[in-house]
Amino acid sequence: MKLLLDTHIWIWSHGEPARLGRRVRRALDDSGNELWLSPVSIWELGLLADAGRVKLAGHSVSEWVARVLGESPLRDAPMNREVALETRAVRLEHDDPADRMLAATARVFDLALVTADERVLRGSGFRTMKNR
């Protein structure tokens, strides 16, 4: 299975694994699955850290990302023009640009977007895996 980690799933998997459902934990631990990360999630992590909504244990965003990706490398899901164009093809009930980019990335690279966000889960035009 090819999985694109939503920003919170990625963060929780390294700081609050108890917030992950059993199915998602098994999927993330399964070496047969491909785990992907969008640069949008790194950008979002920075915003969350700046707002004080995420604590990085005294590390800068750059240090935290380097450490986490060193421990658990993920495939890069590049932001490219095809992803930008596909943001128009996915349907979400809100216009959050980060969620739209993640959904379009999942669509372009045929990935399931692993998320706990009910608004994203109700979207269409891309595949999802619910955090349960």
Buried (B, 14 or more C-beta within 10 A) or exposed (E): EBBBBBBBBBBBBBBEEEBBBEEBBEBBEEEEBEBBBBEBBBBBBBEBBEEEEBEBEEBEBEEBBEBBBEEEEBBEBEBEEEBEEBBEEBEBEEEBEBBBBBBBBBBBBEBBBBBBBEEBEEBEBBBBBBBE
